[in-house]
Amino acid sequence: MFERDLFGIASPLNNDTYFYGQDRMNLISSLYGKYKQGEQAGLFGLRRIGKTSVLNLLQIRIEQDGGAVVYFDCSQYHHQRWSSFLHQIVIEIEKKYKKVQTEDDKTMIPEDFSLPKPASRYSEAKAAKSFEEDIAALSDVLGARILLIFDEVENISYTTSPSENWKTGNDALFFWQSIRSIIQTNNTLFSFIIAGVNPKCVELSQINGYDNPIFGMLRPQYVTLFNLQDVKNMVSGIGGHSGLYFDEEIYSKLVEDYGGHPFLIRQVCSRINTELLERGEERPYTVSKYSYQKNAENYRLEMAGVIEQILGVLETYYPEEFELLKRLAIDGRTAFKKVLGGRENAIVHLLGYCLIERVEDDYFVRIKSIEDYLKNKYYYEKTATTQDQIREEVRSRRERIELILRDIVFHNMQSQYGKKAKERLTTYISGTNDQTQLKRMRDVPFNQALKELYFNQLKFIMGKDWKMYQNIFPDKVKFEQFFDVINNNRIDAHAKDIDEEDYAVLQIAFKYFEKALSDYL
């Protein structure tokens, strides 16, 4: 009756039907063991790596064994103050486990049980004490240690939260002080897991000059990438339910291209599945290695949006680590080691994510599609070491900006002036002394006439109709200044050298235009 794309499922898993990866099963067992011992845990990894699926299956295992666990997506709670969030925690525990008892229920709260309701109990002065009383009462009535899972923990962490009270204020300090003080007194009541992209929240020693309550409190664990066998099990297992089979060599190529990142691999297989459905291929169907090789580049290009999402948090909140990853991808291993300068602690997270891999004395980007993405997106940030390389960089970056500006001018003038666009263009430059140029422009169509413009004339033309361009370049003065910097440093055209200071200014000018024109690049 219908086809369902099993590879395209993007939501976190709530059962083990499509859960793969032996290391992940071991990880669930490790987290479960910490819960049973009353220990705290931290689970970290890249976006879309499967953290939430691991946490969902952990919850199932705990509840099947008679335990209690409540999951909190911190992106929904950072707008609350620390005291209000503590109150919300006990409310959510009571709400989840207060139900009509059945024979199958191993953990529940009787209907006649009720926590004190006044919100005034969770004022800043009383919140910590009230939370201790309520969590003790809940643990007692449940007859089990309660596991609190704080996912997307960056949202309630110092320096990374979207809300100022957590980001720069003391909410993170007071919240974790309240949690830690109870655990130190009695670890039978509850334990917690924090999950996110980066364990920065437990690595900062201080919050606003005070000791960070959870500094060094737990050892971060990472959700790692799949190995070859895991990839084969996942792709063949899901494919088998869809009547889709793969040549053996494809599994190795998927690991090489996507490093064993399960979500990226499933998305590629989803694309393959969709193409076959669109062609009306009958099932069962075997995807050949030649078919994959033929389309591999297209698949990598289509994954650019997913890769951008995966790297987005790293780029936004942890720019130093992102910059190191870029340097390795763009400049290579030798240049990377020079930048690293022996600071092994600076790449601990990148190694944990399995984004980079150390082999003997060298480092490699493990996921080829991410390496290619960074090379293409930041091509012009490749470190130039000779004057010839600098001249080539200047030429290619200027030409790319020039082509886009000409295209924007063409569409804007054609939209604004229609058939009179060429007449308007020639009127703008008729005051110049270059009559030969003007004659050439009058003898050709509008799109050809634009090609006759010199680079510096683009600034003049755009200035005449500035309202059409101010959404792209809000600051006209800055636009003109950086335009002149690029135009005045045409070192490639004159085989000139450039000194370090002028090169640095030119880099700023290029980046200004490339950022403004990013939607067109």
C-alpha positions, 0 to 999 in steps of 0.5 A: 500500500505504501513504502516507508523509508526506514533509512530516513527515520531521523527521530531518536530511537525509543526501542532497540529494533533499529539500534546498532553498535556494540560499543553503544550497548556497552555504553548503556551497560556502563551508564546503567552500572553507574546509576546502580552505584549512585555515581554520576555520568556525562555523555557527550558527542557530536550532533546527530551521533545518537546520544538521545537514542542511547539515553532512551534505551537506558531509561527503558532498561532502568524502568524494566529493572524497577528503577525510576528515571526522568529525562529533561531536555534543557533547551526547554528549561533554560528560561526558568531560574535555577530555583524554579527548575528544581521545583520543575524537576520534582513536579515532573517526577511526580507527574510521570510516576503517579498513576493507577497501579496495575500488576505490571507496575514495578515503580509507581507513586500511590494516588493518595501521595502528594507533595506540598504545592506552594510555589513559595517553598521554591523561593531562592532562599528555600529552594535547595532545602525544599528540593532535598525534602521533596526528592527524599519523599519521592525516592522513598515512595518509589522505593528506588534511586531516581536518575535525572537525565539533563540532555542538551546541558549547554542550555543551562551551563555557564558561558553557553546558555542562551539565557543570561541568568545561566550564561553570565549569572549564578544560576548554574552555580546555585543549581549544581550546588543544590544538586551536589550537596544532597548527593554528598549527604545521601547518594541513595536518593538520586544520581544524574547524567548530563549529556551534550556536545561538549563537557565544558560545564564540568571542566571549568574550575570556577563560575564567577569566581566561585568553585564550580560544584561539578568540576571534575565530578565525573568522567566524560564518556563519548558516543563514538562512531561505528566501525565497519562491522557496525556499519554493515550490520546497520545498513544490511539490517535496515536494508533487508526490511526494505528489500535493499541489498548492497555490494560488500565494497559499499560498506567500506566506502561508507566508512571511508566517506562518512567515518562511521557516523550512523546518521550521515550513513543512514541519510546517504542510504535514504537517498539511494532508496529514494532514487530507486523508488523514483525509478520504479526499481523492483525489490529485492534490489542490489546496489552495486559498488559502481552505482555508489562510486558514480553518485558518491560525489553527489551524495557528499554534496547533499550531506553538506546541510547535515554536516553544517548542523553537526558542526554548528554547535562546535563552531558557535560555542567552541571556536578554538576546537573548530579552528583546529579542526579547520586547520587540519582539514585545510592546511594538512598534518604538518601545519596542524602540528605547528599550530597545535604546538604540543597542546594535546589538551586542546584536542581532547574533545576532537579525539573524543568525538572521533572527528580526528584520529591520532596515528603514531605522530600524525593526525587525520580527519576521520570523516572524509565528507567533513574534511571535504566540506571544510576544504570547500567552504574555507578554501580561501583560508588555506595558509599561503606561505609564498608570494606566488601562493598569495597572488593566486589566493588574491586573484581567485578570491577577487574574481569570485567576489567580482562574478557574484557582484556582476550577477547581483547588479545584472538581476537588480538593474533588470528587475528595476529598469527592465528594457531600459537597464542597458540605457541606465547603465551606459548613462551612469558611466557616460561621464568617463573618458573611456569612449571605446569602452562606452561604444563596446557597451552600446553595441552588445546586449545588457548582459554583455555590456555588464562584462565590459565594466571594470572591477572598480566601476562596480562600486560606482554603479552600485552606489547610484542605486544603493537602496537595491544593495543595502540589504546585502551591505548595510554599511555603505562606508564599510562597503566602499572602504573594503572594496577599495582595499581589494581594488588597490591590492591587485598584486596578481595583475602586476606580479607585485609582492605584498607585505604582512600588514597589507595582506592582513588588511586584505584578508579582512576585506575578503572575509567581509565580502565573502560573509555578506555574499555567503548566500550567493557563494 
